[in-house]
Amino acid sequence: MEVNNKKLSCAKIASIVFAICALFHTLNFMRFCFNGNFQFITVLLLAGTSIITYALYEEKRDILLTVGFGILMLIQLYSFLMGFRFHSYHVVGFSGPKFNLFLFLPAFITLVGYVGIAVLVAAYTTKYMEKFKETVKGLWVIPAVCIMASFILSSVANIFLRKIYGLYRFTTGTGVLTTILLAVGFFLVARWLVYPVGAPKKEEHQATNVNNPSASANIVSTDLIYCSLVKHILLLLFTCGVWLYIWTYRMTGYLNCVEDEEYRNPTTKLLLCMFVPFYSIYWTYKSAIRIDKLARTKGIQSDLSTLCLILAIFVPIIPPILMQDKVNAIVFPGTPVQQNAPVQPVTYTQQAPAQAEPEKSAVDETELLKKYKDLLDSGVITQEEFDAKKKQILGL
């Protein structure tokens, strides 16, 4: 497949996004200098975004791109650590300063996003981390998801602080726009690195429906969709919702292999679940229906749709566990008990009548007794030995 040069590549579009971010950092730098408040961290932000812009515009897959994202990651790490020093994750309540999870989580998730994009870029542009390329390939969407999740949590934190403590952390329109641009930029850069020619090739990411080849769609491979239940539960509990978004994206893609069902774009469904209230309940119900249908084609009993719908309303953490467990049974059908699997008929071979074997046994006993009688008559064995053998043969 050849690249269409008439269309802008993801790298070119991403260079425009980071150029806008660099412009915002330039304006901040000029504002700080005008007020006599020079900040070296602003210079580093400007330098990092400028390097990234140049590397993306020239489509350079080399150490230059790694350096740019490395600078941004170090700045974010510095800001995260300084939050502990200056109590940025505390609020003043009626009983003094209290550590607030709503303030800490956005900063931590943002740091995860920056680290993730830096590792991904390093794996695809340097020989030192090339061995991690396949590992991070399936996680390319995580950095962008982390930035957006952090933005949502920050907005919720503002509402929480205002309602509970009467505080409000003012966020400028430029800061909101920069955050959204960074999420878009991370997404485009990761996609360009993982899929340099655009959309994934069909031979690598397409499942063919044997009964209906026209229903084939781009899906996630079984190697990526399978996850041990213990690992899945731990990720749901301790990743603050990040794993749930990743799992939603993968599950949407995998369920495109269900026969006679329309194709669903994983990215679109992920964004709808993130930003449209209660849409995740609808997604859970429709996905459970597809799992039930796919399970029946594999000979596995499944009736998750109604149960998952009810649980998604009241206990939303349970349906992903039930759905993953059923998908694991579908991917590796040898592990669970297939209740609807067809029963193999048992065949019996015709045997000789039961009387034939006893008749043969009687003939053998008579022959043995004759042999021992001959031995007795010839003096080889005694009468006592003959009687003992006779009782043994006749079962007396």
Contacts in CASP RR format, 6 or more apart in sequence:
PFRMAT RR
TARGET T0000
AUTHOR 0000-0000-0000
METHOD contacts of the structure
MODEL  1
MEVNNKKLSCAKIASIVFAICALFHTLNFMRFCFNGNFQFITVLLLAGTS
IITYALYEEKRDILLTVGFGILMLIQLYSFLMGFRFHSYHVVGFSGPKFN
LFLFLPAFITLVGYVGIAVLVAAYTTKYMEKFKETVKGLWVIPAVCIMAS
FILSSVANIFLRKIYGLYRFTTGTGVLTTILLAVGFFLVARWLVYPVGAP
KKEEHQATNVNNPSASANIVSTDLIYCSLVKHILLLLFTCGVWLYIWTYR
MTGYLNCVEDEEYRNPTTKLLLCMFVPFYSIYWTYKSAIRIDKLARTKGI
QSDLSTLCLILAIFVPIIPPILMQDKVNAIVFPGTPVQQNAPVQPVTYTQ
QAPAQAEPEKSAVDETELLKKYKDLLDSGVITQEEFDAKKKQILGL
1 197 0 8 1.000
1 201 0 8 1.000
3 9 0 8 1.000
3 197 0 8 1.000
3 198 0 8 1.000
9 59 0 8 1.000
9 192 0 8 1.000
9 198 0 8 1.000
10 188 0 8 1.000
10 189 0 8 1.000
10 191 0 8 1.000
10 192 0 8 1.000
10 198 0 8 1.000
11 56 0 8 1.000
11 57 0 8 1.000
11 59 0 8 1.000
11 188 0 8 1.000
11 189 0 8 1.000
11 192 0 8 1.000
12 56 0 8 1.000
12 57 0 8 1.000
12 59 0 8 1.000
13 188 0 8 1.000
14 56 0 8 1.000
14 185 0 8 1.000
14 188 0 8 1.000
14 189 0 8 1.000
14 192 0 8 1.000
15 52 0 8 1.000
15 53 0 8 1.000
15 54 0 8 1.000
15 56 0 8 1.000
15 57 0 8 1.000
17 181 0 8 1.000
17 184 0 8 1.000
17 185 0 8 1.000
17 188 0 8 1.000
18 49 0 8 1.000
18 52 0 8 1.000
18 53 0 8 1.000
18 56 0 8 1.000
18 181 0 8 1.000
18 185 0 8 1.000
19 49 0 8 1.000
19 53 0 8 1.000
20 181 0 8 1.000
21 49 0 8 1.000
21 178 0 8 1.000
21 181 0 8 1.000
21 182 0 8 1.000
22 46 0 8 1.000
22 49 0 8 1.000
22 50 0 8 1.000
22 53 0 8 1.000
24 174 0 8 1.000
24 175 0 8 1.000
24 177 0 8 1.000
24 178 0 8 1.000
25 42 0 8 1.000
25 45 0 8 1.000
25 46 0 8 1.000
25 49 0 8 1.000
26 46 0 8 1.000
27 174 0 8 1.000
28 42 0 8 1.000
29 39 0 8 1.000
29 42 0 8 1.000
29 43 0 8 1.000
29 46 0 8 1.000
32 38 0 8 1.000
32 39 0 8 1.000
32 42 0 8 1.000
41 75 0 8 1.000
41 78 0 8 1.000
41 79 0 8 1.000
44 71 0 8 1.000
44 74 0 8 1.000
44 75 0 8 1.000
45 72 0 8 1.000
45 75 0 8 1.000
47 68 0 8 1.000
47 71 0 8 1.000
48 67 0 8 1.000
48 68 0 8 1.000
48 71 0 8 1.000
48 72 0 8 1.000
49 68 0 8 1.000
49 72 0 8 1.000
51 64 0 8 1.000
51 65 0 8 1.000
51 67 0 8 1.000
51 68 0 8 1.000
51 71 0 8 1.000
52 65 0 8 1.000
52 68 0 8 1.000
52 69 0 8 1.000
52 72 0 8 1.000
52 189 0 8 1.000
54 60 0 8 1.000
54 64 0 8 1.000
55 62 0 8 1.000
55 64 0 8 1.000
55 65 0 8 1.000
55 68 0 8 1.000
56 65 0 8 1.000
56 189 0 8 1.000
56 192 0 8 1.000
61 124 0 8 1.000
61 125 0 8 1.000
61 193 0 8 1.000
62 125 0 8 1.000
63 125 0 8 1.000
63 126 0 8 1.000
65 121 0 8 1.000
65 125 0 8 1.000
66 118 0 8 1.000
66 121 0 8 1.000
66 122 0 8 1.000
66 125 0 8 1.000
66 126 0 8 1.000
69 114 0 8 1.000
69 117 0 8 1.000
69 118 0 8 1.000
69 121 0 8 1.000
69 122 0 8 1.000
70 118 0 8 1.000
72 114 0 8 1.000
72 118 0 8 1.000
73 114 0 8 1.000
73 115 0 8 1.000
73 117 0 8 1.000
73 118 0 8 1.000
76 110 0 8 1.000
76 111 0 8 1.000
76 114 0 8 1.000
77 111 0 8 1.000
77 114 0 8 1.000
77 115 0 8 1.000
79 107 0 8 1.000
80 107 0 8 1.000
80 108 0 8 1.000
80 110 0 8 1.000
80 111 0 8 1.000
82 88 0 8 1.000
83 89 0 8 1.000
83 107 0 8 1.000
87 97 0 8 1.000
88 103 0 8 1.000
88 107 0 8 1.000
89 99 0 8 1.000
89 100 0 8 1.000
89 103 0 8 1.000
89 104 0 8 1.000
89 107 0 8 1.000
90 97 0 8 1.000
90 98 0 8 1.000
90 99 0 8 1.000
90 100 0 8 1.000
90 103 0 8 1.000
91 97 0 8 1.000
91 98 0 8 1.000
91 100 0 8 1.000
91 103 0 8 1.000
91 161 0 8 1.000
91 165 0 8 1.000
91 167 0 8 1.000
92 98 0 8 1.000
92 165 0 8 1.000
93 165 0 8 1.000
100 157 0 8 1.000
100 161 0 8 1.000
102 153 0 8 1.000
102 156 0 8 1.000
102 157 0 8 1.000
102 160 0 8 1.000
102 161 0 8 1.000
103 157 0 8 1.000
103 161 0 8 1.000
105 150 0 8 1.000
105 153 0 8 1.000
105 240 0 8 1.000
106 150 0 8 1.000
106 151 0 8 1.000
106 153 0 8 1.000
106 154 0 8 1.000
106 157 0 8 1.000
107 150 0 8 1.000
108 240 0 8 1.000
109 146 0 8 1.000
109 149 0 8 1.000
109 150 0 8 1.000
109 153 0 8 1.000
109 240 0 8 1.000
109 242 0 8 1.000
110 146 0 8 1.000
110 147 0 8 1.000
110 150 0 8 1.000
112 142 0 8 1.000
112 146 0 8 1.000
112 242 0 8 1.000
113 142 0 8 1.000
113 143 0 8 1.000
113 146 0 8 1.000
113 147 0 8 1.000
113 186 0 8 1.000
114 143 0 8 1.000
116 136 0 8 1.000
116 139 0 8 1.000
116 142 0 8 1.000
116 143 0 8 1.000
116 146 0 8 1.000
117 143 0 8 1.000
117 186 0 8 1.000
117 189 0 8 1.000
117 190 0 8 1.000
119 129 0 8 1.000
119 132 0 8 1.000
119 136 0 8 1.000
120 136 0 8 1.000
120 139 0 8 1.000
120 140 0 8 1.000
120 143 0 8 1.000
120 190 0 8 1.000
120 193 0 8 1.000
120 194 0 8 1.000
121 189 0 8 1.000
121 193 0 8 1.000
122 128 0 8 1.000
122 129 0 8 1.000
123 129 0 8 1.000
123 130 0 8 1.000
123 132 0 8 1.000
123 133 0 8 1.000
123 135 0 8 1.000
123 136 0 8 1.000
124 133 0 8 1.000
124 193 0 8 1.000
124 194 0 8 1.000
125 193 0 8 1.000
137 194 0 8 1.000
138 194 0 8 1.000
138 224 0 8 1.000
139 246 0 8 1.000
140 190 0 8 1.000
140 191 0 8 1.000
140 193 0 8 1.000
140 194 0 8 1.000
141 187 0 8 1.000
141 190 0 8 1.000
141 246 0 8 1.000
141 249 0 8 1.000
141 267 0 8 1.000
141 270 0 8 1.000
142 242 0 8 1.000
142 246 0 8 1.000
143 186 0 8 1.000
143 187 0 8 1.000
143 190 0 8 1.000
144 183 0 8 1.000
144 184 0 8 1.000
144 185 0 8 1.000
144 186 0 8 1.000
144 187 0 8 1.000
144 190 0 8 1.000
145 242 0 8 1.000
145 245 0 8 1.000
145 246 0 8 1.000
145 270 0 8 1.000
146 242 0 8 1.000
147 179 0 8 1.000
147 182 0 8 1.000
147 183 0 8 1.000
147 186 0 8 1.000
148 180 0 8 1.000
148 183 0 8 1.000
148 274 0 8 1.000
149 240 0 8 1.000
149 241 0 8 1.000
149 242 0 8 1.000
149 245 0 8 1.000
149 274 0 8 1.000
150 179 0 8 1.000
151 176 0 8 1.000
151 179 0 8 1.000
151 180 0 8 1.000
151 183 0 8 1.000
152 274 0 8 1.000
153 240 0 8 1.000
154 171 0 8 1.000
157 169 0 8 1.000
158 168 0 8 1.000
158 169 0 8 1.000
158 171 0 8 1.000
161 167 0 8 1.000
161 168 0 8 1.000
161 169 0 8 1.000
162 168 0 8 1.000
191 198 0 8 1.000
199 218 0 8 1.000
200 218 0 8 1.000
202 218 0 8 1.000
205 218 0 8 1.000
205 219 0 8 1.000
205 220 0 8 1.000
205 221 0 8 1.000
206 216 0 8 1.000
206 217 0 8 1.000
206 218 0 8 1.000
206 219 0 8 1.000
207 216 0 8 1.000
207 217 0 8 1.000
207 219 0 8 1.000
207 221 0 8 1.000
207 256 0 8 1.000
207 257 0 8 1.000
208 216 0 8 1.000
209 215 0 8 1.000
209 216 0 8 1.000
209 257 0 8 1.000
209 259 0 8 1.000
211 259 0 8 1.000
212 259 0 8 1.000
212 260 0 8 1.000
215 259 0 8 1.000
215 260 0 8 1.000
215 261 0 8 1.000
216 257 0 8 1.000
217 253 0 8 1.000
217 256 0 8 1.000
217 257 0 8 1.000
217 263 0 8 1.000
218 253 0 8 1.000
218 256 0 8 1.000
218 263 0 8 1.000
219 253 0 8 1.000
219 254 0 8 1.000
219 255 0 8 1.000
219 256 0 8 1.000
219 257 0 8 1.000
220 250 0 8 1.000
220 251 0 8 1.000
220 253 0 8 1.000
220 254 0 8 1.000
220 266 0 8 1.000
222 254 0 8 1.000
222 331 0 8 1.000
224 250 0 8 1.000
224 254 0 8 1.000
225 250 0 8 1.000
225 251 0 8 1.000
225 254 0 8 1.000
225 327 0 8 1.000
225 331 0 8 1.000
226 327 0 8 1.000
226 328 0 8 1.000
226 331 0 8 1.000
226 332 0 8 1.000
227 235 0 8 1.000
227 247 0 8 1.000
227 324 0 8 1.000
227 328 0 8 1.000
228 328 0 8 1.000
229 321 0 8 1.000
229 324 0 8 1.000
229 325 0 8 1.000
229 328 0 8 1.000
232 247 0 8 1.000
232 320 0 8 1.000
232 321 0 8 1.000
232 324 0 8 1.000
233 321 0 8 1.000
235 243 0 8 1.000
235 247 0 8 1.000
236 243 0 8 1.000
236 244 0 8 1.000
236 247 0 8 1.000
236 317 0 8 1.000
236 320 0 8 1.000
236 321 0 8 1.000
237 317 0 8 1.000
244 320 0 8 1.000
245 270 0 8 1.000
245 273 0 8 1.000
245 274 0 8 1.000
247 320 0 8 1.000
247 324 0 8 1.000
248 269 0 8 1.000
248 270 0 8 1.000
248 273 0 8 1.000
248 280 0 8 1.000
248 283 0 8 1.000
249 266 0 8 1.000
249 267 0 8 1.000
249 269 0 8 1.000
249 270 0 8 1.000
250 266 0 8 1.000
251 287 0 8 1.000
251 323 0 8 1.000
251 327 0 8 1.000
252 264 0 8 1.000
252 265 0 8 1.000
252 266 0 8 1.000
252 269 0 8 1.000
252 270 0 8 1.000
252 283 0 8 1.000
252 287 0 8 1.000
253 264 0 8 1.000
253 266 0 8 1.000
254 327 0 8 1.000
255 261 0 8 1.000
255 264 0 8 1.000
255 287 0 8 1.000
255 290 0 8 1.000
255 291 0 8 1.000
255 294 0 8 1.000
256 263 0 8 1.000
256 264 0 8 1.000
257 294 0 8 1.000
258 290 0 8 1.000
258 293 0 8 1.000
258 294 0 8 1.000
259 293 0 8 1.000
259 297 0 8 1.000
261 290 0 8 1.000
261 293 0 8 1.000
269 283 0 8 1.000
272 279 0 8 1.000
272 283 0 8 1.000
273 279 0 8 1.000
273 280 0 8 1.000
273 283 0 8 1.000
280 312 0 8 1.000
280 316 0 8 1.000
281 309 0 8 1.000
281 312 0 8 1.000
281 313 0 8 1.000
281 316 0 8 1.000
284 308 0 8 1.000
284 309 0 8 1.000
284 312 0 8 1.000
284 316 0 8 1.000
284 319 0 8 1.000
284 320 0 8 1.000
284 323 0 8 1.000
285 305 0 8 1.000
285 308 0 8 1.000
285 309 0 8 1.000
285 312 0 8 1.000
287 323 0 8 1.000
288 304 0 8 1.000
288 305 0 8 1.000
288 307 0 8 1.000
288 308 0 8 1.000
288 309 0 8 1.000
288 319 0 8 1.000
288 323 0 8 1.000
289 305 0 8 1.000
291 302 0 8 1.000
291 304 0 8 1.000
291 323 0 8 1.000
291 326 0 8 1.000
291 327 0 8 1.000
291 330 0 8 1.000
292 302 0 8 1.000
292 303 0 8 1.000
292 304 0 8 1.000
292 305 0 8 1.000
294 330 0 8 1.000
295 301 0 8 1.000
295 302 0 8 1.000
295 326 0 8 1.000
295 329 0 8 1.000
295 330 0 8 1.000
296 302 0 8 1.000
296 340 0 8 1.000
298 330 0 8 1.000
298 333 0 8 1.000
298 338 0 8 1.000
299 333 0 8 1.000
299 338 0 8 1.000
299 340 0 8 1.000
299 341 0 8 1.000
300 326 0 8 1.000
300 329 0 8 1.000
300 330 0 8 1.000
300 333 0 8 1.000
300 336 0 8 1.000
300 338 0 8 1.000
300 339 0 8 1.000
300 340 0 8 1.000
300 341 0 8 1.000
301 338 0 8 1.000
301 339 0 8 1.000
301 340 0 8 1.000
302 326 0 8 1.000
304 319 0 8 1.000
304 322 0 8 1.000
304 323 0 8 1.000
304 326 0 8 1.000
307 322 0 8 1.000
308 319 0 8 1.000
308 322 0 8 1.000
308 323 0 8 1.000
311 318 0 8 1.000
311 319 0 8 1.000
311 322 0 8 1.000
312 319 0 8 1.000
328 335 0 8 1.000
329 335 0 8 1.000
329 336 0 8 1.000
365 393 0 8 1.000
365 394 0 8 1.000
368 389 0 8 1.000
368 393 0 8 1.000
369 390 0 8 1.000
369 393 0 8 1.000
372 381 0 8 1.000
372 386 0 8 1.000
372 389 0 8 1.000
372 390 0 8 1.000
373 386 0 8 1.000
375 381 0 8 1.000
375 386 0 8 1.000
376 382 0 8 1.000
376 383 0 8 1.000
376 386 0 8 1.000
381 389 0 8 1.000
390 396 0 8 1.000
END
